[in-house]
């Protein structure tokens, strides 16, 4: 790979720890006319082959392991002045938070997601309690929630909590508290999980009323402060640890009234950038769950099935669509009744096979029936060629692991 400044192409710096999320963004930016630099921020012990760096759109790759903020910033700033337009496109919560907390340094040199160009403002709207209030005011169904504040020696449990309930981190950018997302059927169980958390983390915890979920949805879009574009949503069929494995891309019109509510919600955030809103269905109602202020891996399903939203963001920020009339025209041109398409995230499906959640034939069936695959793409074959090498090695290991899991479960 070689990097050159002797071109008029814009440059997109795609940063994140998961190659599946990065790859979707790499391809979206590349299809929008950008050269792409990949900055890998995975933890040092992570050993996955970064297959996204073999995309035809990638001109250079760097490594800046989490949680080294200084190294990541030094890596990004190394591209200052290399092109006339340089975009920073984070693909996970940690990298989004780093960009936000350094917006004063980055804004003069780079085009970044932002909230009124205010440092720390994106971090503010990552707060789940704040999100819940904005969603409620916008007209969304929102589960009741209580904040258990950390005090010296433990958490204070407020009055009025109903059971069963569900524990969540208030902040979403560290990921460290994800193992502690759990249902509590009574106060004793809640006290136990809070005590466990307090031993490791001195953080406030959100407690929500528990709902039985019948469907989970992800709504992908792009926001420009006072307006947003929401062409489609994803209905999840299966996932692993909150990462979507398989699902379907549907027109947003198939969730009647939701687009209007979410547009009002996004206007309250004042975000300029890409977003991913999690919803769930319970008791015949659709509830707001949380806002992710970045594009995750599932966004590639919308890129292929409906609209290249990162491309819309890039073109808009370059001035190709620089006023509300242009955005209205683009929104009116979106096909509202495109055919439903299935997709598969090969990496997550392979993880499910490896840990015995699905068997080999279920894995093959998921990939075979998918209209959209996140790694295999005939227009950009490099990543899949590299992934296929890993797959040949992992298949025997995954089958052995699956058999071991089954034997362990037997009485």
PERANOR-V558432 format. One record per residue. PSI is psi in whole degrees, -180 to 180 (999 if undefined). Layout:
BEGIN
PSI + PSI
END
This chain:
BEGIN
143 + 147 + 134 + 147 + -2 + 63 + 154 + -1 + 142 + 159 + 133 + 123 + 108 + 121 + 142 + 170 + -18 + 121 + -27 + -41 + -43 + -42 + -43 + -41 + -39 + -49 + -40 + -44 + -39 + -42 + -22 + 2 + 12 + 147 + 152 + 134 + 131 + 127 + 112 + 124 + 19 + 156 + 152 + -31 + -11 + 133 + 5 + 138 + 124 + 79 + -19 + -25 + -9 + 6 + 147 + -15 + -14 + 127 + -17 + 153 + 146 + 162 + 129 + 87 + 141 + 150 + 33 + 90 + -40 + -42 + -41 + -45 + -41 + -40 + -47 + -47 + -18 + -16 + 4 + 128 + 2 + -28 + 164 + -42 + 122 + 121 + 142 + 122 + 92 + 147 + 9 + 172 + -38 + -48 + -35 + -38 + -36 + -45 + -44 + -42 + -6 + 25 + -32 + -35 + -38 + -36 + -39 + -19 + -23 + 158 + 119 + 161 + 148 + 166 + 100 + 30 + 25 + 125 + 131 + -3 + -36 + -39 + -36 + -43 + -4 + -17 + 122 + -33 + -40 + -42 + -44 + -41 + -43 + -41 + -41 + -45 + -33 + -11 + 10 + 153 + 129 + 131 + 144 + 144 + 153 + 143 + 119 + 100 + 140 + 129 + 165 + 118 + -10 + -168 + 143 + 123 + 115 + 161 + 154 + -3 + 132 + 154 + 145 + 157 + 177 + 131 + 142 + 153 + 147 + -39 + 152 + 5 + -7 + -35 + -11 + -25 + 0 + -36 + -14 + 13 + 115 + 159 + 139 + 125 + -12 + 174 + -37 + -43 + -39 + -44 + -37 + -47 + -37 + -38 + -38 + -44 + -43 + -25 + -25 + -32 + 130 + 68 + 149 + 151 + 137 + 133 + 124 + 152 + 142 + 134 + 136 + 125 + 129 + -31 + 148 + 140 + 152 + 128 + 117 + 141 + 180 + 137 + 144 + 47 + -76 + -2 + 156 + 159 + 122 + 93 + -23 + 169 + 163 + 130 + 119 + 133 + -37 + 156 + 172 + 119 + 42 + -2 + 125 + 131 + -52 + 158 + -165 + 143 + 124 + 151 + 143 + -21 + -18 + 0 + 80 + 131 + -16 + -40 + -43 + -42 + -45 + -31 + -40 + -40 + -47 + -33 + -35 + -30 + -28 + 23 + 139 + 108 + -175 + 153 + 164 + 113 + 126 + 130 + 161 + 156 + 132 + 129 + 32 + 2 + 149 + 126 + 144 + 135 + -62 + 160 + 128 + 122 + 57 + 175 + 121 + -174 + -37 + -17 + -25 + -28 + -38 + -39 + -46 + -33 + -21 + -64 + 138 + 86 + -41 + -36 + -39 + -44 + -47 + -49 + -40 + -45 + -20 + -4 + 5 + -24 + 87 + 17 + 170 + -32 + -40 + -42 + -39 + -40 + -45 + -44 + -39 + -26 + -9 + 131 + 122 + -6 + 38 + 155 + 143 + 135 + 144 + 156 + 163 + 132 + 101 + -38 + -46 + -38 + -41 + -39 + -41 + -38 + -46 + -40 + 9 + 12 + -35 + 161 + 177 + -43 + -35 + -39 + -50 + -39 + -40 + -42 + -38 + -38 + -4 + 129 + -32 + 130 + 144 + -24 + -51 + 123 + 118 + -27 + -14 + 75 + -16 + -50 + -40 + -36 + -42 + -39 + -35 + -33 + -43 + -38 + -40 + -33 + -34 + -25 + -53 + -41 + -40 + -37 + -44 + -44 + -40 + -42 + -42 + -42 + -42 + -41 + -37 + -30 + -18 + 141 + 999
END
